[in-house]
């Protein structure tokens, strides 16, 4: 045996020949497979070789489906609803071998498989399937299209809100097996409402009631929402509840877990993190979980066999999305209830004008408690005139009149006391002491402030002001329009030195406080829940909330007051609320009587006379004067459309959202108003005009918002 033969029998000596064989095998295996970028020469799928794709382009002139060829090797994975990557922007000239090539890779959703294409030219092939998980079902697609049409937006923008970003780790894990329907729950605290037990019974029997629920003050509403969801689950259907923020979602989550146990619902909030939230969302889409509690984005949750949609506190600004096309949770859930023929529940301790209109039109029925139950649950509300606050000697110690001082002192003997202040921070914005005209800069009309409590400067341009006087009355004396929460906490700490003072605001929000004497100073919406309820509450600077130059100022002030007062113990337990505002104002009177429904009805009647939303449909169009004039001239508005304005809109000290005027620059805004029934035509006209401008590459775009929450 030669030395060569001896080396050949060693397993390691044949490695070069084995590697060459492996390379040749791999090379032969890849021969039928075309290059993933172009799929040049690859065979197409034998059945339904055309894929209709929605590309992730949020521009209105591309708000359509595009056809692509399906390579045979992607036939199994390229199913409707999956995420895909496609080549876009190649142009009709880049055709090779009957296939369009070139263009940049872009994300999209495969909407439909077809046998033929309506496009007569050459088709580009799908680049690849990102994931075989079908995330866009027919119901979600139809809902997203309806929302895009209603708000004059693009379908791609809506799907950015409706479908969360993909997480591979969460997608690779299987979802749990669905649990059987639970038994129908008892009415519990729903017994306090005349129609409460009947509403739950209709849900558990598979009905689809629609109700506007004015909840009683107190801690029971999370459990009542949980019972409504449990009744829907008992009928074998799904339930969806959308709340303003993560803290509120946590309260409903805890109530539902206590009622039904873990594993029966998903919590969809931004606080969960991308992986956990996507995993929960997938469990809902796969049918493992049929109940969802979440914040704004959860309004699109793909709940199977949806039986109930509910929104809590629909007047909260968090329910209106700040991203195009700016949908509102209430309107989206109304669409889901109408299209899916499911139950609808709009609840809150307050009543918005839109909720009152739903009852007035007969679309929903009222769900309220009688006055006897209200007297048991609601605290005693007392008022203090702001003029009395200025004259009272006790105010010199802690900015509190005698009535508020006494209420705080009595409340601290029995538990914590809540103090609501309209703004956070320390340095206040200023106004004339005599007539309360806001103090503004002579150069840019920005608000004046005193950061160091001495020198005045402008919050927008930063220029110093040394010789200010009021343009309305000529006075040169200033006062704080609203003293911040931090300064209020310091003043109360000096007035009650033996009592702990806690603050809750945007920088640091408390979830709860113990049932012990303490002063809790909070901004609206950040009020922590007190164990056993607050003994008393002070609502300071009410005039500043009611006096805002906005159509919804009174409604918003009442909503914030009722939300804070609802955390106070009932009147039989000694709960007292003091509001520092003019007693004759309509929102103050509604708070004293605890009649938010009556206030909403009167507001609705006044808006009907003036033709303002929600009686009419309205859209705002904002841009530079030249761009706005060109847009309005080109838009084919409905004949019944009325153009209000345009009026100048000055940019804020810093841009707050995309599309706002730059700081210090003056744009213009026009309001377009149409009567009921013409909203769809108005949205279509605005969308077509904006699409035409974008297709021409006009750099000066205008900002469109249908049904804006703030119209001034």
Helices and strands as residue ranges (DSSP letters): H 3-8, G 11-14, H 15-29, E 50-55, G 60-62, E 66-69, G 72-74, E 83-88, E 95-96, E 99-100, E 104-114, E 126-131, H 138-150, H 155-162, H 168-172, G 188-192, H 196-204, E 210-214, H 221-234, E 238-242, H 246-260, E 266-268, G 270-272, H 274-285, E 291-294, G 296-300, E 306-312, G 317-319, H 329-340, E 343-348, H 353-360, E 365-367, H 371-377, E 380-384, H 386-391, H 395-398, H 402-412, E 417-421, E 430-432, E 448-449, E 456-458, E 464-465, E 478-480, H 485-495, E 501-504, E 512-513, E 519-523, E 529-530, E 536-539, H 542-546, H 553-565, G 571-573, E 576-580, H 586-593, H 596-610, E 617-623, H 625-634, E 642-650, E 666-674, H 679-695, E 703-706
